[in-house]
Amino acid sequence: MKRDAVVFWSAIVLAAIGLVSGFLRQGLASLQGFIIPVVMILLLFLLYRYQMGRLGGGRGRQHRKVKPSQKTMAKVAGIRKSQPPTAAKRKTYPFRVIEGSKGKNDDEQLPKYH
């Protein structure tokens, strides 16, 4: 993140130096070359902003909360009451280990194919 900030601020400083030096040499005529790019960037920004707000893809839609139903809230309250907060119980699973039919060779622990 710091590298991006250094690059950004370096570009801003160089642009400011270029504007000031051009203004000192040519006066207001030096700003003529910057008018069209600035207007284009401004138009693109406004168009993007207007379209995003119109299509509903703006920031406002992402932060809306959905109100849970009363049934959902009752379930959540029931689960919270039934679980003790400090006791962490272990779940019991209906799985068990079944020994394989192949013979085991405890003497040799290296794999056959390495």
C-alpha positions as CSV (number, residue, x, y, z in Angstrom):
1,M,0.0,0.0,0.0
2,K,2.8,2.4,0.8
3,R,4.4,1.8,-2.7
4,D,1.1,2.8,-4.4
5,A,0.9,5.9,-2.2
6,V,4.5,6.9,-3.1
7,V,3.8,6.5,-6.9
8,F,0.5,8.4,-6.6
9,W,2.0,11.4,-4.7
10,S,5.1,11.4,-7.0
11,A,2.8,11.7,-10.0
12,I,0.8,14.5,-8.3
13,V,4.0,16.4,-7.5
14,L,5.4,16.0,-11.0
15,A,2.0,17.2,-12.5
16,A,2.0,20.2,-10.3
17,I,5.6,21.1,-11.2
18,G,4.7,20.7,-14.9
19,L,1.6,23.0,-14.6
20,V,3.6,25.6,-12.7
21,S,6.5,25.6,-15.1
22,G,4.2,25.7,-18.1
23,F,2.2,28.6,-16.6
24,L,5.4,30.6,-15.9
25,R,6.6,30.1,-19.5
26,Q,3.4,30.5,-21.5
27,G,0.9,32.0,-19.1
28,L,-2.7,30.9,-19.5
29,A,-2.1,29.5,-23.0
30,S,-0.3,26.5,-21.3
31,L,-3.6,25.4,-19.8
32,Q,-5.2,25.0,-23.2
33,G,-3.8,21.5,-23.6
34,F,-5.3,20.4,-20.3
35,I,-8.9,21.5,-20.9
36,I,-10.0,18.7,-23.2
37,P,-8.6,15.8,-21.0
38,V,-10.0,17.3,-17.8
39,V,-13.4,17.8,-19.4
40,M,-13.4,14.2,-20.7
41,I,-12.4,12.7,-17.3
42,L,-15.1,14.8,-15.6
43,L,-17.7,13.7,-18.1
44,L,-16.8,10.0,-17.7
45,F,-16.8,10.3,-13.9
46,L,-20.2,11.9,-13.9
47,L,-21.6,9.4,-16.4
48,Y,-20.3,6.5,-14.3
49,R,-21.7,8.0,-11.1
50,Y,-25.1,8.7,-12.7
51,Q,-25.4,5.2,-14.2
52,M,-24.4,3.4,-11.0
53,G,-27.0,5.4,-9.0
54,R,-29.7,4.7,-11.6
55,L,-29.0,1.0,-11.9
56,G,-28.9,0.5,-8.2
57,G,-25.3,-0.6,-8.0
58,G,-24.2,2.1,-5.8
59,R,-23.0,2.0,-2.2
60,G,-26.5,2.5,-0.8
61,R,-27.8,-0.8,-1.9
62,Q,-24.9,-2.8,-0.3
63,H,-25.5,-1.4,3.2
64,R,-29.3,-2.1,3.4
65,K,-30.2,-4.4,6.2
66,V,-32.8,-7.2,5.9
67,K,-35.1,-7.5,8.8
68,P,-35.4,-11.1,9.9
69,S,-38.8,-12.6,10.4
70,Q,-40.3,-13.3,13.8
71,K,-40.0,-17.1,13.2
72,T,-36.3,-16.7,12.5
73,M,-35.8,-14.6,15.6
74,A,-37.6,-17.2,17.7
75,K,-35.3,-19.9,16.4
76,V,-32.2,-17.9,17.1
77,A,-33.5,-17.1,20.6
78,G,-34.2,-20.8,21.2
79,I,-30.8,-21.9,20.1
80,R,-29.1,-19.2,22.2
81,K,-31.0,-20.3,25.3
82,S,-30.4,-24.0,24.9
83,Q,-26.6,-23.6,24.4
84,P,-24.6,-22.9,27.6
85,P,-22.1,-20.1,26.8
86,T,-19.1,-21.6,28.6
87,A,-19.5,-25.3,28.0
88,A,-18.0,-26.4,24.7
89,K,-19.4,-29.9,24.1
90,R,-17.9,-32.3,21.6
91,K,-20.2,-33.6,18.9
92,T,-20.5,-37.3,18.6
93,Y,-20.4,-38.6,15.1
94,P,-21.8,-42.0,14.0
95,F,-18.6,-42.8,12.2
96,R,-16.2,-45.6,13.2
97,V,-12.9,-46.9,11.8
98,I,-13.1,-50.1,9.9
99,E,-9.8,-52.1,9.6
100,G,-8.8,-52.9,6.0
101,S,-8.4,-56.4,4.7
102,K,-4.8,-55.9,3.6
103,G,-2.2,-57.2,6.0
104,K,-0.1,-54.6,7.9
105,N,3.7,-54.8,7.9
106,D,4.8,-53.0,11.1
107,D,8.5,-53.7,10.4
108,E,8.7,-51.8,7.2
109,Q,7.5,-48.2,7.5
110,L,8.9,-47.0,4.2
111,P,6.5,-46.8,1.2
112,K,7.0,-49.3,-1.6
113,Y,7.3,-46.7,-4.3
114,H,9.1,-43.5,-3.4
